[in-house]
Amino acid sequence: MPYAVEFTSSARREFLRLPKQAQTRLAAPMRELMDNPRPHGVRKLEGEQFAYRIRVGPYRVLYDILDEQQIVVITKVVRRAESTYR
């Protein structure tokens, strides 16, 4: 059964502020989280119980996996910078 993918309101705003080309590039990997929330190359964030991140070029998608509810909650969508993980 596929997972539902949801955005926090701040992650949705971050995504919509990105250039259209970046949005297009990020859309497919985010959709794939429905079928496989832990794809090849995913990293669990240290110090967090449910937080993971995927890399898509210079962009990072940070998200939580709630296995019991089968939900992936995208919490942050940003271009990689020194402050990305703070």
PDB file of N, CA, C and O in Angstrom:
ATOM      1  N   MET A   1       0.851  -1.185   0.000  1.00  0.00           N
ATOM      2  CA  MET A   1       0.000   0.000   0.000  1.00  0.00           C
ATOM      3  C   MET A   1       0.893   1.244   0.000  1.00  0.00           C
ATOM      4  O   MET A   1       1.795   1.350   0.832  1.00  0.00           O
ATOM      5  N   PRO A   2       0.660   2.174  -0.908  1.00  0.00           N
ATOM      6  CA  PRO A   2       1.521   3.358  -0.988  1.00  0.00           C
ATOM      7  C   PRO A   2       1.319   4.313   0.190  1.00  0.00           C
ATOM      8  O   PRO A   2       0.254   4.366   0.805  1.00  0.00           O
ATOM      9  N   TYR A   3       2.370   5.054   0.473  1.00  0.00           N
ATOM     10  CA  TYR A   3       2.320   6.086   1.509  1.00  0.00           C
ATOM     11  C   TYR A   3       1.679   7.344   0.926  1.00  0.00           C
ATOM     12  O   TYR A   3       1.756   7.598  -0.276  1.00  0.00           O
ATOM     13  N   ALA A   4       1.056   8.112   1.790  1.00  0.00           N
ATOM     14  CA  ALA A   4       0.552   9.427   1.389  1.00  0.00           C
ATOM     15  C   ALA A   4       1.696  10.425   1.594  1.00  0.00           C
ATOM     16  O   ALA A   4       2.407  10.354   2.596  1.00  0.00           O
ATOM     17  N   VAL A   5       1.873  11.349   0.654  1.00  0.00           N
ATOM     18  CA  VAL A   5       2.911  12.372   0.776  1.00  0.00           C
ATOM     19  C   VAL A   5       2.221  13.704   1.053  1.00  0.00           C
ATOM     20  O   VAL A   5       1.358  14.144   0.294  1.00  0.00           O
ATOM     21  N   GLU A   6       2.617  14.333   2.148  1.00  0.00           N
ATOM     22  CA  GLU A   6       2.049  15.622   2.545  1.00  0.00           C
ATOM     23  C   GLU A   6       3.173  16.622   2.763  1.00  0.00           C
ATOM     24  O   GLU A   6       4.310  16.239   3.039  1.00  0.00           O
ATOM     25  N   PHE A   7       2.857  17.890   2.640  1.00  0.00           N
ATOM     26  CA  PHE A   7       3.801  18.976   2.897  1.00  0.00           C
ATOM     27  C   PHE A   7       3.384  19.710   4.163  1.00  0.00           C
ATOM     28  O   PHE A   7       2.191  19.848   4.437  1.00  0.00           O
ATOM     29  N   THR A   8       4.357  20.181   4.934  1.00  0.00           N
ATOM     30  CA  THR A   8       4.029  21.176   5.955  1.00  0.00           C
ATOM     31  C   THR A   8       3.784  22.479   5.199  1.00  0.00           C
ATOM     32  O   THR A   8       4.207  22.606   4.050  1.00  0.00           O
ATOM     33  N   SER A   9       3.125  23.430   5.804  1.00  0.00           N
ATOM     34  CA  SER A   9       2.833  24.684   5.108  1.00  0.00           C
ATOM     35  C   SER A   9       4.124  25.421   4.741  1.00  0.00           C
ATOM     36  O   SER A   9       4.203  26.028   3.673  1.00  0.00           O
ATOM     37  N   SER A  10       5.128  25.376   5.608  1.00  0.00           N
ATOM     38  CA  SER A  10       6.389  26.060   5.299  1.00  0.00           C
ATOM     39  C   SER A  10       7.124  25.347   4.161  1.00  0.00           C
ATOM     40  O   SER A  10       7.729  26.012   3.320  1.00  0.00           O
ATOM     41  N   ALA A  11       7.087  24.022   4.116  1.00  0.00           N
ATOM     42  CA  ALA A  11       7.740  23.286   3.029  1.00  0.00           C
ATOM     43  C   ALA A  11       7.048  23.565   1.697  1.00  0.00           C
ATOM     44  O   ALA A  11       7.709  23.671   0.664  1.00  0.00           O
ATOM     45  N   ARG A  12       5.736  23.684   1.716  1.00  0.00           N
ATOM     46  CA  ARG A  12       5.002  23.997   0.486  1.00  0.00           C
ATOM     47  C   ARG A  12       5.424  25.373  -0.039  1.00  0.00           C
ATOM     48  O   ARG A  12       5.635  25.544  -1.240  1.00  0.00           O
ATOM     49  N   ARG A  13       5.544  26.353   0.864  1.00  0.00           N
ATOM     50  CA  ARG A  13       5.981  27.697   0.466  1.00  0.00           C
ATOM     51  C   ARG A  13       7.405  27.660  -0.099  1.00  0.00           C
ATOM     52  O   ARG A  13       7.688  28.289  -1.119  1.00  0.00           O
ATOM     53  N   GLU A  14       8.297  26.921   0.569  1.00  0.00           N
ATOM     54  CA  GLU A  14       9.674  26.807   0.086  1.00  0.00           C
ATOM     55  C   GLU A  14       9.705  26.207  -1.320  1.00  0.00           C
ATOM     56  O   GLU A  14      10.432  26.679  -2.194  1.00  0.00           O
ATOM     57  N   PHE A  15       8.907  25.163  -1.523  1.00  0.00           N
ATOM     58  CA  PHE A  15       8.858  24.501  -2.827  1.00  0.00           C
ATOM     59  C   PHE A  15       8.348  25.451  -3.904  1.00  0.00           C
ATOM     60  O   PHE A  15       8.920  25.520  -4.992  1.00  0.00           O
ATOM     61  N   LEU A  16       7.285  26.178  -3.613  1.00  0.00           N
ATOM     62  CA  LEU A  16       6.688  27.073  -4.598  1.00  0.00           C
ATOM     63  C   LEU A  16       7.564  28.291  -4.896  1.00  0.00           C
ATOM     64  O   LEU A  16       7.396  28.920  -5.941  1.00  0.00           O
ATOM     65  N   ARG A  17       8.489  28.635  -4.008  1.00  0.00           N
ATOM     66  CA  ARG A  17       9.407  29.757  -4.240  1.00  0.00           C
ATOM     67  C   ARG A  17      10.586  29.368  -5.119  1.00  0.00           C
ATOM     68  O   ARG A  17      11.289  30.242  -5.627  1.00  0.00           O
ATOM     69  N   LEU A  18      10.814  28.085  -5.304  1.00  0.00           N
ATOM     70  CA  LEU A  18      11.921  27.632  -6.140  1.00  0.00           C
ATOM     71  C   LEU A  18      11.628  27.928  -7.602  1.00  0.00           C
ATOM     72  O   LEU A  18      10.465  28.051  -7.987  1.00  0.00           O
ATOM     73  N   PRO A  19      12.667  28.043  -8.421  1.00  0.00           N
ATOM     74  CA  PRO A  19      12.442  28.220  -9.859  1.00  0.00           C
ATOM     75  C   PRO A  19      11.658  27.031 -10.428  1.00  0.00           C
ATOM     76  O   PRO A  19      11.763  25.914  -9.922  1.00  0.00           O
ATOM     77  N   LYS A  20      10.884  27.276 -11.472  1.00  0.00           N
ATOM     78  CA  LYS A  20      10.054  26.221 -12.075  1.00  0.00           C
ATOM     79  C   LYS A  20      10.886  25.009 -12.483  1.00  0.00           C
ATOM     80  O   LYS A  20      10.444  23.871 -12.327  1.00  0.00           O
ATOM     81  N   GLN A  21      12.082  25.247 -13.002  1.00  0.00           N
ATOM     82  CA  GLN A  21      12.948  24.142 -13.417  1.00  0.00           C
ATOM     83  C   GLN A  21      13.292  23.254 -12.214  1.00  0.00           C
ATOM     84  O   GLN A  21      13.311  22.030 -12.339  1.00  0.00           O
ATOM     85  N   ALA A  22      13.560  23.852 -11.068  1.00  0.00           N
ATOM     86  CA  ALA A  22      13.868  23.098  -9.858  1.00  0.00           C
ATOM     87  C   ALA A  22      12.639  22.336  -9.374  1.00  0.00           C
ATOM     88  O   ALA A  22      12.749  21.189  -8.940  1.00  0.00           O
ATOM     89  N   GLN A  23      11.467  22.969  -9.448  1.00  0.00           N
ATOM     90  CA  GLN A  23      10.231  22.291  -9.042  1.00  0.00           C
ATOM     91  C   GLN A  23      10.005  21.040  -9.882  1.00  0.00           C
ATOM     92  O   GLN A  23       9.637  19.989  -9.358  1.00  0.00           O
ATOM     93  N   THR A  24      10.226  21.160 -11.185  1.00  0.00           N
ATOM     94  CA  THR A  24      10.051  20.024 -12.088  1.00  0.00           C
ATOM     95  C   THR A  24      11.036  18.918 -11.739  1.00  0.00           C
ATOM     96  O   THR A  24      10.677  17.740 -11.722  1.00  0.00           O
ATOM     97  N   ARG A  25      12.271  19.298 -11.464  1.00  0.00           N
ATOM     98  CA  ARG A  25      13.307  18.318 -11.130  1.00  0.00           C
ATOM     99  C   ARG A  25      13.007  17.592  -9.813  1.00  0.00           C
ATOM    100  O   ARG A  25      13.307  16.406  -9.678  1.00  0.00           O
ATOM    101  N   LEU A  26      12.422  18.292  -8.856  1.00  0.00           N
ATOM    102  CA  LEU A  26      12.137  17.717  -7.541  1.00  0.00           C
ATOM    103  C   LEU A  26      10.837  16.911  -7.499  1.00  0.00           C
ATOM    104  O   LEU A  26      10.678  16.049  -6.635  1.00  0.00           O
ATOM    105  N   ALA A  27       9.915  17.174  -8.410  1.00  0.00           N
ATOM    106  CA  ALA A  27       8.591  16.553  -8.357  1.00  0.00           C
ATOM    107  C   ALA A  27       8.650  15.032  -8.437  1.00  0.00           C
ATOM    108  O   ALA A  27       7.992  14.353  -7.650  1.00  0.00           O
ATOM    109  N   ALA A  28       9.418  14.490  -9.361  1.00  0.00           N
ATOM    110  CA  ALA A  28       9.459  13.029  -9.538  1.00  0.00           C
ATOM    111  C   ALA A  28      10.031  12.313  -8.306  1.00  0.00           C
ATOM    112  O   ALA A  28       9.416  11.355  -7.836  1.00  0.00           O
ATOM    113  N   PRO A  29      11.180  12.736  -7.766  1.00  0.00           N
ATOM    114  CA  PRO A  29      11.688  12.054  -6.562  1.00  0.00           C
ATOM    115  C   PRO A  29      10.735  12.150  -5.369  1.00  0.00           C
ATOM    116  O   PRO A  29      10.658  11.224  -4.562  1.00  0.00           O
ATOM    117  N   MET A  30      10.008  13.271  -5.254  1.00  0.00           N
ATOM    118  CA  MET A  30       9.062  13.394  -4.149  1.00  0.00           C
ATOM    119  C   MET A  30       7.862  12.466  -4.362  1.00  0.00           C
ATOM    120  O   MET A  30       7.342  11.899  -3.401  1.00  0.00           O
ATOM    121  N   ARG A  31       7.421  12.309  -5.609  1.00  0.00           N
ATOM    122  CA  ARG A  31       6.326  11.377  -5.899  1.00  0.00           C
ATOM    123  C   ARG A  31       6.751   9.938  -5.618  1.00  0.00           C
ATOM    124  O   ARG A  31       5.951   9.132  -5.143  1.00  0.00           O
ATOM    125  N   GLU A  32       8.003   9.618  -5.909  1.00  0.00           N
ATOM    126  CA  GLU A  32       8.500   8.263  -5.683  1.00  0.00           C
ATOM    127  C   GLU A  32       8.510   7.877  -4.208  1.00  0.00           C
ATOM    128  O   GLU A  32       8.541   6.690  -3.883  1.00  0.00           O
ATOM    129  N   LEU A  33       8.483   8.864  -3.311  1.00  0.00           N
ATOM    130  CA  LEU A  33       8.427   8.572  -1.879  1.00  0.00           C
ATOM    131  C   LEU A  33       7.135   7.843  -1.514  1.00  0.00           C
ATOM    132  O   LEU A  33       7.068   7.179  -0.479  1.00  0.00           O
ATOM    133  N   MET A  34       6.115   7.964  -2.356  1.00  0.00           N
ATOM    134  CA  MET A  34       4.855   7.249  -2.093  1.00  0.00           C
ATOM    135  C   MET A  34       5.081   5.741  -2.120  1.00  0.00           C
ATOM    136  O   MET A  34       4.551   5.018  -1.277  1.00  0.00           O
ATOM    137  N   ASP A  35       5.860   5.268  -3.080  1.00  0.00           N
ATOM    138  CA  ASP A  35       6.097   3.830  -3.220  1.00  0.00           C
ATOM    139  C   ASP A  35       7.261   3.338  -2.373  1.00  0.00           C
ATOM    140  O   ASP A  35       7.246   2.204  -1.893  1.00  0.00           O
ATOM    141  N   ASN A  36       8.260   4.175  -2.187  1.00  0.00           N
ATOM    142  CA  ASN A  36       9.440   3.777  -1.430  1.00  0.00           C
ATOM    143  C   ASN A  36       9.945   4.978  -0.631  1.00  0.00           C
ATOM    144  O   ASN A  36      10.712   5.782  -1.160  1.00  0.00           O
ATOM    145  N   PRO A  37       9.530   5.118   0.631  1.00  0.00           N
ATOM    146  CA  PRO A  37       9.957   6.277   1.412  1.00  0.00           C
ATOM    147  C   PRO A  37      11.426   6.243   1.820  1.00  0.00           C
ATOM    148  O   PRO A  37      11.953   7.230   2.333  1.00  0.00           O
ATOM    149  N   ARG A  38      12.085   5.112   1.594  1.00  0.00           N
ATOM    150  CA  ARG A  38      13.518   5.006   1.905  1.00  0.00           C
ATOM    151  C   ARG A  38      14.273   4.566   0.651  1.00  0.00           C
ATOM    152  O   ARG A  38      14.790   3.450   0.604  1.00  0.00           O
ATOM    153  N   PRO A  39      14.343   5.431  -0.367  1.00  0.00           N
ATOM    154  CA  PRO A  39      15.013   5.057  -1.619  1.00  0.00           C
ATOM    155  C   PRO A  39      16.526   4.955  -1.435  1.00  0.00           C
ATOM    156  O   PRO A  39      17.070   5.353  -0.405  1.00  0.00           O
ATOM    157  N   HIS A  40      17.180   4.422  -2.440  1.00  0.00           N
ATOM    158  CA  HIS A  40      18.642   4.328  -2.423  1.00  0.00           C
ATOM    159  C   HIS A  40      19.227   5.731  -2.269  1.00  0.00           C
ATOM    160  O   HIS A  40      18.818   6.660  -2.965  1.00  0.00           O
ATOM    161  N   GLY A  41      20.172   5.876  -1.366  1.00  0.00           N
ATOM    162  CA  GLY A  41      20.820   7.167  -1.160  1.00  0.00           C
ATOM    163  C   GLY A  41      20.190   8.012  -0.070  1.00  0.00           C
ATOM    164  O   GLY A  41      20.704   9.086   0.242  1.00  0.00           O
ATOM    165  N   VAL A  42      19.095   7.559   0.516  1.00  0.00           N
ATOM    166  CA  VAL A  42      18.450   8.320   1.587  1.00  0.00           C
ATOM    167  C   VAL A  42      19.350   8.295   2.821  1.00  0.00           C
ATOM    168  O   VAL A  42      20.075   7.326   3.050  1.00  0.00           O
ATOM    169  N   ARG A  43      19.300   9.357   3.607  1.00  0.00           N
ATOM    170  CA  ARG A  43      20.062   9.422   4.849  1.00  0.00           C
ATOM    171  C   ARG A  43      19.124   9.756   5.999  1.00  0.00           C
ATOM    172  O   ARG A  43      18.273  10.638   5.883  1.00  0.00           O
ATOM    173  N   LYS A  44      19.286   9.051   7.101  1.00  0.00           N
ATOM    174  CA  LYS A  44      18.545   9.382   8.313  1.00  0.00           C
ATOM    175  C   LYS A  44      19.296  10.519   8.989  1.00  0.00           C
ATOM    176  O   LYS A  44      20.521  10.476   9.098  1.00  0.00           O
ATOM    177  N   LEU A  45      18.576  11.529   9.440  1.00  0.00           N
ATOM    178  CA  LEU A  45      19.218  12.671  10.092  1.00  0.00           C
ATOM    179  C   LEU A  45      19.534  12.320  11.538  1.00  0.00           C
ATOM    180  O   LEU A  45      18.682  11.804  12.261  1.00  0.00           O
ATOM    181  N   GLU A  46      20.749  12.598  11.950  1.00  0.00           N
ATOM    182  CA  GLU A  46      21.175  12.285  13.303  1.00  0.00           C
ATOM    183  C   GLU A  46      20.403  13.105  14.319  1.00  0.00           C
ATOM    184  O   GLU A  46      20.105  14.279  14.099  1.00  0.00           O
ATOM    185  N   GLY A  47      20.089  12.472  15.428  1.00  0.00           N
ATOM    186  CA  GLY A  47      19.401  13.163  16.510  1.00  0.00           C
ATOM    187  C   GLY A  47      17.904  13.300  16.300  1.00  0.00           C
ATOM    188  O   GLY A  47      17.221  13.891  17.137  1.00  0.00           O
ATOM    189  N   GLU A  48      17.386  12.777  15.221  1.00  0.00           N
ATOM    190  CA  GLU A  48      15.958  12.858  14.923  1.00  0.00           C
ATOM    191  C   GLU A  48      15.396  11.445  14.826  1.00  0.00           C
ATOM    192  O   GLU A  48      16.045  10.549  14.286  1.00  0.00           O
ATOM    193  N   GLN A  49      14.203  11.250  15.342  1.00  0.00           N
ATOM    194  CA  GLN A  49      13.627   9.912  15.351  1.00  0.00           C
ATOM    195  C   GLN A  49      13.057   9.503  13.996  1.00  0.00           C
ATOM    196  O   GLN A  49      13.223   8.355  13.582  1.00  0.00           O
ATOM    197  N   PHE A  50      12.392  10.416  13.301  1.00  0.00           N
ATOM    198  CA  PHE A  50      11.708  10.066  12.060  1.00  0.00           C
ATOM    199  C   PHE A  50      12.246  10.788  10.826  1.00  0.00           C
ATOM    200  O   PHE A  50      11.728  10.578   9.729  1.00  0.00           O
ATOM    201  N   ALA A  51      13.265  11.629  10.971  1.00  0.00           N
ATOM    202  CA  ALA A  51      13.681  12.531   9.896  1.00  0.00           C
ATOM    203  C   ALA A  51      14.691  11.891   8.943  1.00  0.00           C
ATOM    204  O   ALA A  51      15.641  11.230   9.364  1.00  0.00           O
ATOM    205  N   TYR A  52      14.455  12.110   7.641  1.00  0.00           N
ATOM    206  CA  TYR A  52      15.315  11.615   6.581  1.00  0.00           C
ATOM    207  C   TYR A  52      15.529  12.733   5.578  1.00  0.00           C
ATOM    208  O   TYR A  52      14.838  13.752   5.610  1.00  0.00           O
ATOM    209  N   ARG A  53      16.510  12.533   4.668  1.00  0.00           N
ATOM    210  CA  ARG A  53      16.696  13.507   3.601  1.00  0.00           C
ATOM    211  C   ARG A  53      17.136  12.789   2.339  1.00  0.00           C
ATOM    212  O   ARG A  53      17.838  11.778   2.377  1.00  0.00           O
ATOM    213  N   ILE A  54      16.695  13.352   1.215  1.00  0.00           N
ATOM    214  CA  ILE A  54      17.169  12.895  -0.079  1.00  0.00           C
ATOM    215  C   ILE A  54      17.822  14.080  -0.773  1.00  0.00           C
ATOM    216  O   ILE A  54      17.456  15.232  -0.543  1.00  0.00           O
ATOM    217  N   ARG A  55      18.793  13.778  -1.623  1.00  0.00           N
ATOM    218  CA  ARG A  55      19.482  14.802  -2.405  1.00  0.00           C
ATOM    219  C   ARG A  55      18.986  14.721  -3.837  1.00  0.00           C
ATOM    220  O   ARG A  55      18.863  13.638  -4.409  1.00  0.00           O
ATOM    221  N   VAL A  56      18.709  15.872  -4.399  1.00  0.00           N
ATOM    222  CA  VAL A  56      18.343  15.974  -5.813  1.00  0.00           C
ATOM    223  C   VAL A  56      19.175  17.126  -6.363  1.00  0.00           C
ATOM    224  O   VAL A  56      18.769  18.287  -6.306  1.00  0.00           O
ATOM    225  N   GLY A  57      20.336  16.787  -6.893  1.00  0.00           N
ATOM    226  CA  GLY A  57      21.255  17.825  -7.354  1.00  0.00           C
ATOM    227  C   GLY A  57      21.648  18.703  -6.187  1.00  0.00           C
ATOM    228  O   GLY A  57      22.038  18.187  -5.140  1.00  0.00           O
ATOM    229  N   PRO A  58      21.557  20.025  -6.332  1.00  0.00           N
ATOM    230  CA  PRO A  58      21.939  20.921  -5.236  1.00  0.00           C
ATOM    231  C   PRO A  58      20.817  21.111  -4.206  1.00  0.00           C
ATOM    232  O   PRO A  58      20.979  21.895  -3.270  1.00  0.00           O
ATOM    233  N   TYR A  59      19.696  20.420  -4.355  1.00  0.00           N
ATOM    234  CA  TYR A  59      18.552  20.586  -3.469  1.00  0.00           C
ATOM    235  C   TYR A  59      18.455  19.439  -2.479  1.00  0.00           C
ATOM    236  O   TYR A  59      18.908  18.324  -2.741  1.00  0.00           O
ATOM    237  N   ARG A  60      17.851  19.743  -1.331  1.00  0.00           N
ATOM    238  CA  ARG A  60      17.625  18.737  -0.305  1.00  0.00           C
ATOM    239  C   ARG A  60      16.142  18.730   0.045  1.00  0.00           C
ATOM    240  O   ARG A  60      15.513  19.778   0.187  1.00  0.00           O
ATOM    241  N   VAL A  61      15.603  17.524   0.181  1.00  0.00           N
ATOM    242  CA  VAL A  61      14.221  17.346   0.624  1.00  0.00           C
ATOM    243  C   VAL A  61      14.302  16.628   1.963  1.00  0.00           C
ATOM    244  O   VAL A  61      14.730  15.476   2.030  1.00  0.00           O
ATOM    245  N   LEU A  62      13.893  17.306   3.024  1.00  0.00           N
ATOM    246  CA  LEU A  62      13.887  16.724   4.359  1.00  0.00           C
ATOM    247  C   LEU A  62      12.463  16.310   4.674  1.00  0.00           C
ATOM    248  O   LEU A  62      11.514  17.049   4.408  1.00  0.00           O
ATOM    249  N   TYR A  63      12.322  15.116   5.246  1.00  0.00           N
ATOM    250  CA  TYR A  63      10.973  14.616   5.497  1.00  0.00           C
ATOM    251  C   TYR A  63      10.953  13.636   6.655  1.00  0.00           C
ATOM    252  O   TYR A  63      11.977  13.063   7.026  1.00  0.00           O
ATOM    253  N   ASP A  64       9.772  13.457   7.215  1.00  0.00           N
ATOM    254  CA  ASP A  64       9.532  12.499   8.287  1.00  0.00           C
ATOM    255  C   ASP A  64       8.729  11.341   7.720  1.00  0.00           C
ATOM    256  O   ASP A  64       7.854  11.535   6.877  1.00  0.00           O
ATOM    257  N   ILE A  65       9.031  10.133   8.187  1.00  0.00           N
ATOM    258  CA  ILE A  65       8.271   8.953   7.783  1.00  0.00           C
ATOM    259  C   ILE A  65       7.485   8.469   8.993  1.00  0.00           C
ATOM    260  O   ILE A  65       8.060   8.122  10.024  1.00  0.00           O
ATOM    261  N   LEU A  66       6.171   8.452   8.855  1.00  0.00           N
ATOM    262  CA  LEU A  66       5.296   7.940   9.903  1.00  0.00           C
ATOM    263  C   LEU A  66       4.757   6.598   9.423  1.00  0.00           C
ATOM    264  O   LEU A  66       3.712   6.533   8.775  1.00  0.00           O
ATOM    265  N   ASP A  67       5.480   5.525   9.749  1.00  0.00           N
ATOM    266  CA  ASP A  67       5.161   4.202   9.219  1.00  0.00           C
ATOM    267  C   ASP A  67       3.783   3.691   9.638  1.00  0.00           C
ATOM    268  O   ASP A  67       3.079   3.087   8.828  1.00  0.00           O
ATOM    269  N   GLU A  68       3.395   3.922  10.873  1.00  0.00           N
ATOM    270  CA  GLU A  68       2.111   3.405  11.342  1.00  0.00           C
ATOM    271  C   GLU A  68       0.936   4.002  10.575  1.00  0.00           C
ATOM    272  O   GLU A  68      -0.042   3.306  10.303  1.00  0.00           O
ATOM    273  N   GLN A  69       1.023   5.290  10.223  1.00  0.00           N
ATOM    274  CA  GLN A  69      -0.044   5.946   9.462  1.00  0.00           C
ATOM    275  C   GLN A  69       0.212   5.878   7.965  1.00  0.00           C
ATOM    276  O   GLN A  69      -0.649   6.270   7.176  1.00  0.00           O
ATOM    277  N   GLN A  70       1.377   5.389   7.558  1.00  0.00           N
ATOM    278  CA  GLN A  70       1.820   5.338   6.169  1.00  0.00           C
ATOM    279  C   GLN A  70       1.748   6.719   5.509  1.00  0.00           C
ATOM    280  O   GLN A  70       1.114   6.918   4.474  1.00  0.00           O
ATOM    281  N   ILE A  71       2.435   7.660   6.168  1.00  0.00           N
ATOM    282  CA  ILE A  71       2.477   9.041   5.694  1.00  0.00           C
ATOM    283  C   ILE A  71       3.940   9.502   5.633  1.00  0.00           C
ATOM    284  O   ILE A  71       4.731   9.219   6.533  1.00  0.00           O
ATOM    285  N   VAL A  72       4.275  10.202   4.576  1.00  0.00           N
ATOM    286  CA  VAL A  72       5.555  10.897   4.459  1.00  0.00           C
ATOM    287  C   VAL A  72       5.230  12.385   4.523  1.00  0.00           C
ATOM    288  O   VAL A  72       4.463  12.893   3.705  1.00  0.00           O
ATOM    289  N   VAL A  73       5.812  13.080   5.493  1.00  0.00           N
ATOM    290  CA  VAL A  73       5.567  14.512   5.668  1.00  0.00           C
ATOM    291  C   VAL A  73       6.833  15.263   5.273  1.00  0.00           C
ATOM    292  O   VAL A  73       7.850  15.179   5.961  1.00  0.00           O
ATOM    293  N   ILE A  74       6.770  15.996   4.167  1.00  0.00           N
ATOM    294  CA  ILE A  74       7.904  16.789   3.705  1.00  0.00           C
ATOM    295  C   ILE A  74       7.958  18.046   4.562  1.00  0.00           C
ATOM    296  O   ILE A  74       7.009  18.828   4.600  1.00  0.00           O
ATOM    297  N   THR A  75       9.087  18.230   5.252  1.00  0.00           N
ATOM    298  CA  THR A  75       9.211  19.330   6.202  1.00  0.00           C
ATOM    299  C   THR A  75      10.057  20.493   5.699  1.00  0.00           C
ATOM    300  O   THR A  75       9.946  21.612   6.201  1.00  0.00           O
ATOM    301  N   LYS A  76      10.914  20.222   4.690  1.00  0.00           N
ATOM    302  CA  LYS A  76      11.787  21.293   4.194  1.00  0.00           C
ATOM    303  C   LYS A  76      12.235  20.946   2.781  1.00  0.00           C
ATOM    304  O   LYS A  76      12.566  19.797   2.491  1.00  0.00           O
ATOM    305  N   VAL A  77      12.243  21.944   1.906  1.00  0.00           N
ATOM    306  CA  VAL A  77      12.734  21.794   0.533  1.00  0.00           C
ATOM    307  C   VAL A  77      13.620  23.009   0.264  1.00  0.00           C
ATOM    308  O   VAL A  77      13.126  24.127   0.114  1.00  0.00           O
ATOM    309  N   VAL A  78      14.946  22.777   0.203  1.00  0.00           N
ATOM    310  CA  VAL A  78      15.869  23.906   0.083  1.00  0.00           C
ATOM    311  C   VAL A  78      17.056  23.575  -0.799  1.00  0.00           C
ATOM    312  O   VAL A  78      17.378  22.410  -1.036  1.00  0.00           O
ATOM    313  N   ARG A  79      17.691  24.621  -1.275  1.00  0.00           N
ATOM    314  CA  ARG A  79      18.970  24.478  -1.979  1.00  0.00           C
ATOM    315  C   ARG A  79      20.029  24.298  -0.893  1.00  0.00           C
ATOM    316  O   ARG A  79      19.982  24.976   0.133  1.00  0.00           O
ATOM    317  N   ARG A  80      20.955  23.418  -1.104  1.00  0.00           N
ATOM    318  CA  ARG A  80      21.986  23.110  -0.110  1.00  0.00           C
ATOM    319  C   ARG A  80      22.810  24.346   0.217  1.00  0.00           C
ATOM    320  O   ARG A  80      23.311  25.033  -0.673  1.00  0.00           O
ATOM    321  N   ALA A  81      22.938  24.611   1.504  1.00  0.00           N
ATOM    322  CA  ALA A  81      23.744  25.728   2.015  1.00  0.00           C
ATOM    323  C   ALA A  81      24.259  25.341   3.395  1.00  0.00           C
ATOM    324  O   ALA A  81      23.885  24.295   3.926  1.00  0.00           O
ATOM    325  N   GLU A  82      25.092  26.155   3.965  1.00  0.00           N
ATOM    326  CA  GLU A  82      25.620  25.867   5.292  1.00  0.00           C
ATOM    327  C   GLU A  82      24.522  25.753   6.345  1.00  0.00           C
ATOM    328  O   GLU A  82      24.675  25.003   7.309  1.00  0.00           O
ATOM    329  N   SER A  83      23.434  26.474   6.183  1.00  0.00           N
ATOM    330  CA  SER A  83      22.367  26.494   7.181  1.00  0.00           C
ATOM    331  C   SER A  83      21.252  25.498   6.911  1.00  0.00           C
ATOM    332  O   SER A  83      20.250  25.530   7.626  1.00  0.00           O
ATOM    333  N   THR A  84      21.362  24.623   5.935  1.00  0.00           N
ATOM    334  CA  THR A  84      20.282  23.722   5.547  1.00  0.00           C
ATOM    335  C   THR A  84      19.797  22.858   6.700  1.00  0.00           C
ATOM    336  O   THR A  84      18.589  22.683   6.857  1.00  0.00           O
ATOM    337  N   TYR A  85      20.683  22.320   7.500  1.00  0.00           N
ATOM    338  CA  TYR A  85      20.298  21.342   8.516  1.00  0.00           C
ATOM    339  C   TYR A  85      20.138  21.935   9.902  1.00  0.00           C
ATOM    340  O   TYR A  85      20.027  21.190  10.876  1.00  0.00           O
ATOM    341  N   ARG A  86      20.123  23.235  10.015  1.00  0.00           N
ATOM    342  CA  ARG A  86      19.954  23.875  11.335  1.00  0.00           C
ATOM    343  C   ARG A  86      18.502  24.068  11.649  1.00  0.00           C
ATOM    344  O   ARG A  86      18.165  24.589  12.712  1.00  0.00           O
TER     345      ARG A  86
END
